[in-house]
């Protein structure tokens, strides 16, 4: 893997961590059950994407 590709993967990992934390925080603040569940699903999706990017290393 080139250094440029490594920087891209590291950047993508950072974005996924940020999106996961935003999704989790929002899910905990929402009072609407459907929206909260949707945000929890997004959190799971970003966790999966994080793991996929991590496996590239």
C-alpha angles and dihedrals in degrees: 000000000000122000090249091054091047090053090051093052092047090050091049090050090053092050092050092050089051094048092047093052092046091050092049093047093048093046090054093050099048120096095193106092095209094051091044091052090048091053090049088053089052089051090055091048092052090048089054091048090049090053092049092052091045090054089059088069 
